[in-house]
Amino acid sequence: MFDFNQVTIVLVSTSHPGNIGATARAMKNMGLNKLTLVQPAQFPSGVAVGRAVSAIDILEKATVVDTLQEAVADCGLVIGASARSRKIPWPMLNPEQCAEKVVADARKNKVALVFGREDAGLNNEELQQCHFHVQIPTNPGYSSLNLASAVMVICYEVHKAALAVENLPVPQEDEFWDQEKANGEQVEHFYRHLERVMIAIDFHDLDNPRQLMQRMRRLFSRIRIDVMEMNILRGILSNIEYKIGSVKQTSQKK
């Protein structure tokens, strides 16, 4: 049976508490129960409770954090809702494809489905913390979608996909893969380490970044490295730093 506890709905900087309550109701309708709020404008709130109806338990258990990085720290798959195309194209899913990935991945990894602000969605930095973006197709003449409605669409697709695969065998990759995927916290540490080393070897110029880090994020998000691969990459970076330090010390002695 699919474990809905593996999936967390993350709302970023929600401005109206009613949307938090409506989101909780949508989640409970579809069997999801883990909600994380990133810097909500108002929470706890009587308005949220009123809109939640019989899903108050989800609000009572909701986690409130300061950053999206905290919200997805333990997640091996992060998918962000995006209504806009970006300067750097990112792997894009429709709701059905999103649900299939969620259900397949949740067998071994924690999953976060991230939704942004009512008026502006997720910003570029937040979207770059996601492995994939999901876009809900809407009427081009009126594409604005209420936050809770967007959550309902994605939760419905996840619920439907979970029912469809309940009696199917484990996907082939999961049968032989020996390591879990690196989670959000591990990946962010890696990106900081990678940027530090690229600066040290004069490959990355902060005054002329050329969207380098965004492209590196897209590369590794597409690959989705596992924990052992992450350790290997961090080891390589640490060895480069050690070698750079040795060279500098030798040069100073001369």
C-alpha positions in Angstrom: 0.0 0.0 0.0 1.3 3.5 -0.9 2.6 5.4 2.1 1.1 8.9 1.9 3.3 9.9 4.9 6.3 10.0 2.5 4.8 13.0 0.8 4.8 16.6 2.2 2.9 19.5 0.8 5.0 22.7 1.2 3.4 26.2 0.9 5.8 29.1 0.6 5.0 32.5 2.0 1.2 32.1 1.8 -0.4 35.5 2.3 -4.0 34.5 3.1 -4.7 32.0 5.9 -7.8 30.8 4.2 -5.7 29.2 1.5 -3.8 27.2 4.2 -7.1 25.9 5.5 -8.4 25.1 2.1 -5.2 23.3 1.3 -5.5 21.2 4.4 -9.0 20.2 3.3 -7.8 19.3 -0.2 -5.0 17.2 1.2 -7.3 15.2 3.5 -9.7 14.6 0.7 -6.9 12.9 -1.2 -5.2 11.0 1.7 -2.2 13.3 2.3 -1.6 14.6 5.8 1.9 16.3 6.0 1.9 20.0 5.6 4.9 22.4 5.9 4.5 26.2 5.8 7.4 28.4 4.9 7.0 31.9 6.5 3.2 32.1 6.3 1.9 35.7 6.7 -0.6 34.5 9.4 -0.6 31.1 11.2 -2.1 29.8 13.4 -5.4 31.4 12.3 -9.1 31.1 13.0 -9.7 31.7 9.3 -7.5 28.7 8.4 -9.4 26.6 10.9 -12.7 27.7 9.4 -11.7 26.8 5.9 -10.2 23.5 6.9 -13.6 22.1 8.1 -12.8 18.5 9.1 -9.0 18.7 8.3 -8.1 20.6 11.4 -5.8 17.8 12.5 -3.5 18.6 9.5 -3.3 22.2 10.6 -2.5 21.1 14.2 0.4 18.9 12.9 1.7 21.4 10.4 5.4 22.4 10.5 6.4 26.0 10.2 9.9 26.9 9.0 11.9 29.9 7.9 13.2 28.7 4.5 12.4 26.3 1.7 15.7 24.7 2.3 14.6 23.7 5.8 11.3 22.4 4.4 12.9 20.0 1.9 16.1 19.1 3.9 15.1 15.4 4.3 13.5 15.0 0.8 15.1 13.0 -2.0 12.6 14.4 -4.6 11.4 18.0 -4.7 8.9 19.1 -7.3 7.8 22.8 -7.5 4.7 24.1 -9.1 5.5 26.7 -11.7 3.1 28.6 -14.0 5.9 30.5 -15.9 8.7 29.5 -18.2 12.2 30.5 -17.0 15.3 31.9 -18.6 17.0 28.5 -18.0 14.6 25.7 -19.0 14.0 23.1 -16.2 12.7 19.6 -16.5 8.9 20.1 -16.7 6.2 17.7 -15.8 2.4 17.7 -16.3 0.3 16.7 -13.3 0.0 13.1 -14.4 3.8 12.7 -14.9 4.4 14.5 -11.6 2.1 12.0 -9.8 3.9 9.0 -11.4 7.3 10.2 -10.2 5.9 10.9 -6.7 4.4 7.5 -6.3 7.5 5.7 -7.7 10.0 7.7 -5.7 8.1 7.6 -2.4 8.9 3.9 -2.1 12.4 4.9 -0.9 12.6 8.7 -0.6 10.7 11.4 1.1 9.0 13.7 -1.4 8.1 17.4 -1.3 5.5 19.1 -3.5 6.1 22.8 -3.3 3.6 25.6 -4.0 4.5 29.3 -4.0 2.9 32.6 -3.3 -0.7 33.4 -4.4 0.4 36.4 -6.5 3.8 35.4 -7.8 4.4 31.7 -7.2 7.9 30.5 -6.5 10.9 32.7 -7.3 13.9 31.5 -9.3 16.0 30.6 -6.3 13.3 28.5 -4.9 12.6 26.8 -8.2 16.2 25.9 -8.5 15.9 23.9 -5.3 13.5 21.6 -7.1 14.4 18.6 -9.2 11.4 19.1 -11.5 8.7 21.7 -12.1 5.1 20.8 -12.6 2.7 23.0 -14.6 -1.0 22.6 -14.6 -2.5 23.2 -18.0 -5.2 25.9 -17.9 -7.2 28.1 -20.1 -4.6 30.5 -21.8 -7.2 33.3 -21.5 -7.4 32.9 -17.8 -4.5 31.0 -16.4 -4.6 32.2 -12.8 -5.3 29.3 -10.5 -6.2 29.5 -6.8 -3.5 28.1 -4.6 -5.8 25.5 -2.9 -7.2 24.5 -6.3 -3.7 23.9 -7.6 -2.9 21.7 -4.6 -6.1 19.8 -5.1 -5.3 19.1 -8.7 -1.8 17.7 -7.9 -3.0 15.8 -4.8 -5.8 14.2 -6.8 -3.3 13.0 -9.4 -1.1 11.5 -6.7 -4.0 9.8 -5.1 -5.1 8.4 -8.5 -1.6 7.2 -9.4 -1.2 5.6 -5.9 -4.4 3.6 -6.5 -3.3 2.5 -9.9 0.1 1.1 -8.8 -1.0 -0.4 -5.5 -0.9 -4.0 -6.8 1.9 -3.5 -9.3 5.5 -4.8 -8.7 8.3 -2.5 -7.5 9.8 -0.7 -10.5 12.9 -2.4 -11.8 15.4 0.4 -10.8 14.3 0.1 -7.2 14.9 -3.6 -7.2 18.7 -3.2 -7.8 19.5 0.3 -6.6 21.7 0.0 -3.5 21.6 3.6 -2.2 18.9 6.1 -1.4 18.8 9.5 -3.2 20.7 12.4 -1.6 18.3 14.6 0.3 17.8 18.4 0.1 20.1 19.2 2.9 23.0 17.1 1.5 22.5 18.5 -2.0 22.6 22.1 -0.7 25.8 21.4 1.2 27.2 20.0 -2.0 26.3 23.1 -4.1 28.0 25.4 -1.6 31.1 23.2 -1.6 31.1 23.0 -5.4 30.8 26.8 -5.8 33.6 27.4 -3.2 35.9 25.1 -5.2 35.1 26.5 -8.6 35.9 30.0 -7.2 39.1 28.7 -5.7 40.3 27.3 -9.1 39.2 30.6 -10.9 36.5 28.8 -12.9 33.6 30.7 -11.3 33.7 34.4 -11.3 31.2 36.0 -8.9 31.3 39.3 -10.9 30.4 37.4 -14.1 28.6 34.3 -13.0 27.1 33.4 -16.4 24.3 31.5 -14.7 26.9 28.8 -13.9 25.4 27.7 -10.6 21.9 27.6 -12.0 23.1 25.3 -14.8 25.1 23.1 -12.4 21.9 22.8 -10.3 19.9 21.8 -13.3 22.6 19.2 -14.3 22.7 17.5 -10.9 18.9 17.7 -10.5 18.5 15.9 -13.7 20.9 13.1 -12.6 19.5 12.9 -9.0 22.7 11.5 -7.4 22.4 9.0 -4.6 24.1 9.2 -1.2 27.2 7.3 -2.1 27.7 9.3 -5.3 27.3 12.5 -3.2 30.0 11.3 -0.9 32.3 10.6 -3.8 31.8 14.0 -5.3 32.3 15.8 -1.9 35.5 13.7 -1.5 36.8 14.9 -4.9 36.1 18.5 -4.0 37.8 18.2 -0.7 40.8 16.6 -2.3 41.0 19.5 -4.8 40.9 22.0 -1.9 43.7 20.0 -0.2 45.8 20.1 -3.3 45.2 23.8 -3.8 46.3 24.4 -0.2 49.5 22.3 -0.7 50.4 24.2 -3.9 50.0 27.5 -2.2 52.1 26.5 0.8 54.9 25.2 -1.6 54.8 28.5 -3.6 55.0 30.6 -0.4 58.1 28.6 0.8 59.8 29.3 -2.5 
